[in-house]
Every structure is written in C-alpha cells, then in structure tokens.
Amino acid sequence: MAVSKELLEILICPLCKTPVRLTPDNNGLKCSTCRRVYPIRDDIPVMLVDEARIDAE
C-alpha cells in the first residue's frame, strides 16, 4: 500500500513549510524549495529534517 493521495495533499516540509511531492521512484517526498528528500519507510513518510537528504537536482 502506498502513501494515500489525501495525505500527500497535506504534507509540507517541516523546515520551510513548502508542500512536498513524491519522487519519481516513489521512495521519498521532495521539497522544491530546500531540495530535501524525506524518506518513505514501510509506506510511512518520515518527515524529520535529520532523516532527510539534500538532492542535488
């Protein structure tokens, strides 16, 4: 089971408060402002700044 569409519509980056989008590989949620990618583990988004990686793209 994937992350629900309803949940994706309300999730924001905890650092800069920008809405996040699903990455192309469906393994994370990316903030377009600060470029942090928050992992999805066992279909649960981990929205912790310390767990995020910064994407170069």
C-alpha positions as CSV (number, residue, x, y, z in Angstrom):
1,M,0.0,0.0,0.0
2,A,1.4,3.4,-1.0
3,V,1.1,6.8,0.7
4,S,-2.5,8.0,0.3
5,K,-3.3,10.8,-2.1
6,E,-5.1,12.7,0.7
7,L,-2.0,12.5,2.9
8,L,0.2,13.7,0.1
9,E,-2.0,16.8,-0.4
10,I,-1.5,18.0,3.2
11,L,2.2,17.1,3.9
12,I,4.7,20.0,3.9
13,C,8.4,20.3,4.5
14,P,8.9,20.8,8.3
15,L,11.8,23.1,7.6
16,C,10.5,25.6,5.1
17,K,6.7,24.8,5.0
18,T,6.6,24.1,1.3
19,P,4.4,21.3,0.0
20,V,6.3,18.2,-0.8
21,R,6.0,16.0,-3.9
22,L,6.5,12.3,-4.4
23,T,9.9,11.5,-6.0
24,P,9.9,9.7,-9.4
25,D,11.0,6.4,-7.7
26,N,8.2,6.7,-5.1
27,N,10.7,6.2,-2.3
28,G,10.6,9.8,-0.9
29,L,9.0,13.1,-0.7
30,K,10.9,16.1,-2.1
31,C,10.6,19.8,-1.1
32,S,11.1,22.0,-4.2
33,T,12.3,24.9,-2.1
34,C,15.1,23.4,0.1
35,R,15.5,20.3,-2.1
36,R,15.3,18.0,0.9
37,V,14.1,14.5,0.2
38,Y,12.2,12.8,3.1
39,P,12.3,9.0,3.0
40,I,9.2,6.8,2.9
41,R,9.7,3.6,5.0
42,D,7.0,0.9,5.1
43,D,4.6,3.3,3.4
44,I,5.1,5.9,6.2
45,P,6.7,9.3,5.3
46,V,9.5,10.1,7.7
47,M,9.2,13.9,7.9
48,L,12.2,14.6,10.1
49,V,14.8,17.1,9.0
50,D,17.6,14.9,10.4
51,E,16.4,11.9,8.3
52,A,16.2,13.9,5.0
53,R,18.9,14.1,2.4
54,I,19.6,17.1,0.2
55,D,19.0,16.3,-3.5
56,A,21.5,17.9,-6.0
57,E,18.9,18.2,-8.7
